[in-house]
Amino acid sequence: MNNWKISSAEVFSQGPVVPVLVIENVEDAIPIAEALLEGGISVLEVTLRTQSAIEIIQKIADNIPEAYIGAGTVTNREQLKLVTDAGAKFAISPGLTADLLAAGKEGTIPLIPGISNISDLMKANDAGYDHLKFFPAEAAGGTKTLKSIGGPFPNTVFCPTGGISLSNYKEYLALPNVRCVGGSWLAPNEAIENKDWKVLTDLANEAIRL
């Protein structure tokens, strides 16, 4: 029996847009999180694409308890344990393996596996997962694919990421089987490098407002 602090459904319901964050410097973690929270976004996905990612997750978890801090690009059992110990409230994977799905069920935070085809969707469903990441969304057929999936799998819902931007995210959110979308446009590299945190707040505000 899982003893999750929050469920995948709760993560998906916290807001329509999840920033996909690639943060290099630990000192930027708190300003980035605070800027996005000020803009109305509380679910944050810090990807394990940098050496400091685990430390960044822990820093946000320890200092900003109101943030739904999660870990992205979690690909194996060991990484799932690392992000759980760091204080992540959820984990997102770009794909799935049988061992990762099993680890997610054994763990104490919700795992959101990634799929890009029907076969993996069925494997996820068989393992008890009905809240999934659709990745890479645009490359895998975008809204047309998600519409087609909705017919035979009406009880599976998605957070699409990959190629999603301000110009197309509303098309995804209009689909009945999409609860939220993930995007990196909310935290542009240039703004982070310049420590122009207001840009992040304004982009978050715009996304929520639209």
C-alpha positions in Angstrom: 0.0 0.0 0.0 1.4 3.4 -1.0 1.7 6.1 1.6 2.0 9.0 -0.9 2.0 12.5 0.5 0.2 13.7 -2.6 -1.2 11.8 -5.5 -0.5 12.1 -9.2 -4.0 13.5 -9.6 -3.2 16.2 -7.1 0.0 17.1 -9.0 -1.9 17.4 -12.2 -4.7 19.5 -10.7 -2.4 22.2 -9.2 -2.3 24.3 -12.4 -2.4 24.1 -16.2 1.4 24.7 -16.7 4.4 22.9 -15.2 7.7 24.7 -15.8 10.4 22.2 -17.0 13.5 23.6 -15.3 17.2 23.0 -16.2 19.1 24.8 -13.4 22.9 24.9 -13.4 23.6 27.0 -10.3 22.3 26.2 -6.8 22.1 29.9 -5.9 19.5 30.4 -8.7 17.1 27.8 -7.2 15.3 29.9 -4.7 14.9 33.0 -6.9 13.6 30.9 -9.8 11.1 29.1 -7.6 9.9 32.3 -5.9 9.5 34.1 -9.3 7.3 31.4 -10.7 5.3 31.1 -7.5 4.7 34.9 -7.6 3.4 34.4 -11.2 0.9 31.8 -10.0 2.6 28.6 -10.7 3.3 26.2 -7.8 4.3 22.9 -9.5 7.9 22.9 -10.5 9.8 20.2 -12.3 13.6 20.3 -11.9 15.2 17.9 -14.4 18.1 15.7 -13.5 20.1 17.2 -16.4 22.7 19.1 -14.3 25.2 18.0 -11.7 23.5 20.2 -9.1 19.9 19.1 -9.7 19.6 17.0 -6.5 21.0 19.8 -4.4 18.6 22.2 -6.1 15.6 20.0 -5.4 16.6 19.7 -1.8 17.1 23.5 -1.4 13.7 24.3 -2.8 12.0 21.5 -0.8 13.6 22.8 2.5 13.0 26.5 1.9 9.8 26.8 -0.1 7.3 24.2 1.4 4.4 25.7 -0.6 6.0 24.6 -3.9 5.1 21.3 -5.4 8.7 20.5 -6.2 9.3 17.5 -8.4 12.1 15.8 -10.3 12.2 15.3 -14.0 14.2 12.9 -16.2 14.1 10.2 -13.6 15.0 7.1 -15.5 15.8 4.4 -12.9 15.2 3.1 -9.4 18.3 4.7 -8.0 17.4 8.1 -9.2 13.9 7.8 -7.8 15.3 7.1 -4.4 17.8 10.0 -4.7 15.0 12.5 -5.5 12.7 11.1 -2.9 15.4 11.5 -0.2 16.1 15.1 -1.5 12.5 16.0 -0.8 10.8 15.8 -4.2 7.1 15.5 -4.0 6.8 13.7 -7.3 8.9 12.2 -10.0 8.5 12.3 -13.8 10.2 10.0 -16.3 10.6 10.5 -20.0 9.9 6.8 -20.6 9.3 3.6 -18.6 10.9 0.3 -17.7 9.3 -2.6 -15.8 11.7 -1.9 -12.9 11.0 1.8 -12.8 7.3 1.1 -12.7 7.7 -1.3 -9.9 9.9 1.1 -8.0 7.3 3.8 -8.4 4.7 1.5 -6.8 7.0 0.7 -3.9 8.0 4.3 -3.4 6.6 7.1 -1.2 6.1 9.7 -3.9 4.0 9.5 -7.1 5.8 8.5 -10.2 4.5 9.9 -13.5 5.9 7.7 -16.3 6.4 8.9 -19.8 5.0 7.3 -22.9 5.0 8.1 -26.6 3.1 5.1 -28.0 0.2 2.8 -27.3 2.2 -0.2 -26.3 3.9 1.8 -23.5 0.6 3.3 -22.5 -0.8 -0.3 -22.0 2.3 -1.3 -20.0 1.8 1.7 -17.7 -1.9 1.0 -17.4 -1.2 -2.7 -16.6 1.1 -1.5 -13.8 -1.6 0.7 -12.3 -0.6 4.1 -13.8 -3.3 6.3 -15.4 -1.6 9.7 -15.0 1.2 9.8 -17.6 3.6 12.1 -19.3 3.3 12.3 -23.1 6.8 12.9 -24.5 8.1 14.1 -26.8 4.7 15.6 -27.5 5.1 17.4 -30.8 7.5 14.9 -32.3 5.1 12.0 -31.3 2.2 13.5 -33.1 1.0 16.2 -30.8 -2.7 16.9 -30.3 -3.7 14.6 -33.1 -2.1 11.6 -31.4 -3.6 12.5 -28.0 -7.1 12.8 -29.6 -6.7 9.4 -31.1 -5.5 7.9 -27.7 -8.5 9.4 -25.9 -11.0 7.0 -27.6 -9.7 3.6 -26.6 -8.2 4.9 -23.3 -10.7 7.3 -21.9 -9.5 6.9 -18.3 -5.9 7.8 -18.9 -4.8 11.5 -18.6 -1.7 13.2 -19.6 0.8 16.0 -19.0 2.4 16.5 -22.5 5.9 18.0 -22.8 8.3 18.4 -25.6 7.9 21.2 -28.2 5.2 22.9 -26.2 5.3 26.7 -26.1 3.1 29.7 -25.5 1.9 29.4 -29.1 0.4 25.9 -28.9 -0.1 25.0 -25.2 -3.8 26.0 -25.2 -4.5 23.5 -28.0 -3.2 20.7 -25.7 -5.1 22.0 -22.7 -8.4 22.0 -24.7 -8.2 18.2 -25.0 -10.3 16.3 -22.4 -7.5 13.8 -21.6 -4.9 16.6 -20.9 -4.8 18.0 -17.4 -1.6 20.1 -17.7 1.3 20.7 -19.9 5.0 21.0 -19.3 7.2 23.6 -20.9 10.7 25.1 -20.7 9.6 28.5 -22.1 8.6 29.7 -18.7 12.3 29.9 -17.6 14.4 31.1 -20.6 18.1 30.5 -20.3 18.9 34.1 -21.1 16.7 35.4 -18.2 18.3 32.9 -15.8 21.8 33.9 -16.9 20.9 37.6 -16.5 19.1 36.8 -13.2 16.1 38.7 -14.6 13.6 37.0 -12.4 10.7 39.3 -13.3 10.7 37.7 -16.8 9.8 34.4 -15.2 7.1 36.0 -13.2 5.6 37.7 -16.2 5.7 34.5 -18.3 4.0 32.6 -15.6 1.4 35.3 -15.2 0.8 35.3 -18.9 0.4 31.5 -19.1 -2.0 31.4 -16.2 -4.0 34.4 -17.5 -4.4 33.0 -21.0 
